[in-house]
Amino acid sequence: MSTPVVTLLTDYGVESEFAGICRGVIQRVCPGATVIDITHGIARHAIRDGALVLRNSLPFMPAGVHVAVVDPQVGSERRSVAIRCGDGRILVGPDNGLLSLAAEASGGALEAIDISRSEHRLEPVSATFHGRDVFAPVAAALACGVPLAEAGDPLDASELAVLELPRPRREGDQLIAHALMIDVYGNVTLDVRHDDLPGTGLALGHSLEVSARGLTHPATFTGTFADVPAGDLLVYEDASRMLALAVNRGDAATTLALAPDSEVRLAPL
C-alpha cells in the first residue's frame, strides 16, 4: 500500500472528542496514513446499523484497514479482533457481529487474530475506550505494515461472531419484509434484496399496497423520489440494491410508525 489508508465508523457522534482522539492516535502511530471518516453517526449501540453501513460503504473506500466501533459490551469478555478478508482488506473492531457483513461481502474472513492483548495497544488500556487504546493503534500499526500474525493471537475465523439478518418470506401474493434500518430522512431499508423480487409481482412502475401496524397504504414502485407527488409513499431500490420505503419530501418511518424489525407487507395491485 503506497499510502496507508484507515477508515473509521463509530457511534461516537460529533459532539464528543472520541472520534478525534482515535484519528490522532492513528496518525501518531502511522504519520503517513490517510484517515477517512465513513461516519460517526451510527445510533448508539446499534450494532446492526453499523454492520450494514460498513458493508455498504467499503466497496467505495480505498483498500486498507477499516475500523468499526459500535461496542455496547466494551470492557466485558468480548474479544477485540482484526480480520483479513478475501479481497485483502483488514477489518478491526469488537467481535460482536459488527464486522461480519462486511467480511462476507469482502470475500470472507481468511485470517483472524485476537488483538485484546496486542503489543501495539496503548497502555494502560481503559475499560471504556477501546477505540482509542486498542482498535486505533493496532489498526494504525497494521496500516503501516505490521504483519497481521504479529499484531495479536491467532484466532479461528470460524469462531467469529456472525450477525444474522431477518429474511423476507412469501404469504400468498404478499411479500412479508422487515425494517432493517432507518436513515436520517426517515427512509426505511427493508430486508429485501434485488434478487428476492422475481416472482413477487412487485415491478418498477407498478402500484402496490404497503401494510404495517394494521394499516394499509397505497404506494408506487419507482426509481426515485421525484417520480411521485410530494407526500406520496414510494417503494424503491436504494443505492445498495435493497428495497426501501420513502415518502417524497416526508418521513416514511414516522408516517408508517415503523421501527427496526417492524413487519411490512407488500402486495402488488
N, C-alpha and C positions, 0 to 999 in steps of 0.2 A: 504494500500500500504506500504510494509515494507521499500522500498527505493523509495522516491518520484521521479517521472520522469517528466521532462518538455522538450518538443521538440520545436524547433524553425524553422520556414520557413519564409523568408522575401525576399524583393527585395533590401536589403541594399547594396549588393555587399560585396567584401572582401577588398576593398581599404580604406573604412572608418572605424571609430571606432564604428559605430552604433550597429552592432551585438554584439561586445564585451561588450559594455556597458549594453545591455539587459541581457547578460549572467551574468555580475557582479551583476546587480540588483536582478536577480533571486536567486543567491547564497548568497547574503546578507540577503534576506528575508527568504530564506529556505536553510540554510547552508548544509543540508544533501542531497539536490536534485542532481540527475544526470541530466545534461543538454545535450541533443542530438541536434546537428545541422543537420536538414534534408537538407536544402540548404539556402544560402543567394544569390543565383544566378538567381532568377526569374527576367525576364526582367522588367525594371522599369514600374510600373503602370499596369502590365499585370495580371489583376485580374483572368482571366480565366486560364492562365498558372498556377498561384499559386493554384487555386482551383483544377485543375486536378492533379498536383503534390502532393498536400496534400492528396487527395482521394487515389491516387495510392500508397502513401508511408505508410499511417497509418497501414495497415494490417501487416506490418513488423516492427512496432515500439512496444515497451512495452506499456501496458496500462498506461495512465497517463493524464497529462494536455498538450494540444497541442496548441501552439501559432502560429498564422499565421498573418503576417503583409504585405499586399500589399494594400496601402491605399492612393490613389491619392486625396481623399477628406478629408484628415486629417485636423482638425480644423474647419470643417463645422458642420452642424447639424446631420450628420450621426451618428448612435449610435455605442457605443463600447459594445460588448456583450460577455457573456460566456454561453455555451450551454452544457447541459448534454445529451449524446446520449444513445440510447438503449443498447449499449454494455458497458456502464459505462464510456467511455472516456469523457473528458471535452475539448471543443474547445473554444479558446479565440481569439478574433480579431475584426476587424471592421465589421459592419453589411452591407456589400456591395455585398454579394453573395459569397465571398471568402470561407466561411466555409460550404456552403450549400451542395456541392457534397460530402464532407467528412461526414457531418452529415447524409445524406441519406444513404451512404454506411455503416455507423456505427450504423444502427438500428433506425435512425430517431431522430429528436430533441424532447426529452421528457420534458425538462425543460429549460427555458432560463431566463437570467437576463440582465438588462442594467447596465453595470459597469462604465458608464461615470462619475458618482459621487461616486464611491465606496470609503469607508473609508480606503481601502488598497492601493489606488493610492498614488503616490508621490506628494508632494506639494512643490512649485507651479507647476501646470501642464503646460508644454509647449504646444503652439498651433500647433507645427510641429513635436513633437517627442512623440506621444502617445505610441509607442513601449516601450520606457523607463519608462514613467510616469504612464501609465495605464495598458497596456497589460502585461508587465513583472511582475510588483509587484503583481497584482491581481492573475495572474497565479501561482506565487510562493506561495501566501497565500493559494490558493485552493490546491496546491500540498501538502502543509504542514498540511492540514486537516481542514481548514476553510470551513464550510458548504456552498454550493452554494447559498442557500437562504439568507445567511448573508453577501454575498460579493457584493450585488447590489440590484437594484429594480426589482420586478417581471415583467416579460415580457411574453406576449402570444406568444408561439413558432410559431403559425400560422402567425404572423406578420413579421417574419424574412425574410430578402431579399433572394431570390432564383435566382440562376444563371441558365438561360435557354441555353442549348446547341443546336446547329443545329442538324438535324436528316437527314439521307440519305433517298433517295426515288428512286423508280424504274421508268424508262422510256424505255419500250420495253425490250431489252436484256441488257440495260445499268443500272448500279447502280450509281446514282449521289451522290457523297460524298463531304465532305468539309474538308479542312485542319483545324485541331483543334490547333495543337501545333507543333513547330519545335525545335528539340533538338540541342545540341552543335555540333553534327555530320552532321546536315542538314537532318536527318531523319524526316519524316513528319507523325505525328499521324493523322489519319482520324476519322471521327465520325461514324465509322462502328464497331459495337461490334461483337463478335463471333456469337452471337445469330441472327445477321442480315444476315448471309451468306446463310443459307439454301434456296434453290430455285433461287439463283442468277446465278448459273453456275460457280461461282468462287470457285476453289478447289485446294488444295495443289498439287503441281507438274504440274499444267497445265499452259499454256501460256495465256496471256490476253493482251489487249490494255489499255493503260492509256492515257487519253486525258485531257489536261489542257492548258489554254491560247491559244486555237485554234490549238494546235499541238498534234499529236498522237505518242505515243512511245510504242514499244514492251516491255513486262515485263514478268517475271515468278513469279507465286505464290509459294513461297518456305518457308522453315523453318528457314533458316539463311543466312547470307550474303555470306558465302563461297560457297554456292550452285550454284552461278553464277560467270562468269568471272569478273575480275576487270573492273570497268567501266560500267557494265550492271545494268539495273534497275530491282528491285525486289519489290514484294508486300509480306508482311509477317505479322503475328500476333505478336505484341510486348509483353513485359513482363506483361502487364495488359490486354492482350487478345483483344486489339484494333487493327484494321487493320492499317498498316503503309507502307510508301514508303521509299525506300532507294536505294542508288547506292553503290555497293560494292566498298569500298575504295574511295568513292566520296561523293558528296553532292546533295541529291535529290532535296532539296528546290531550290538550285541555278540552277540545271540542268533543272527543270521544271518551273522555275520562279514563285514559289509559295510563298504566304504569308498567315498568318492566315485568315480563311474564304474563301480562294480561292476554287472554284468549281473544282472537279476532277471527271472525268467519267471513270468508269471501265467496260470493256466488255470482256467476255470470248471469246476465239478463238476456 
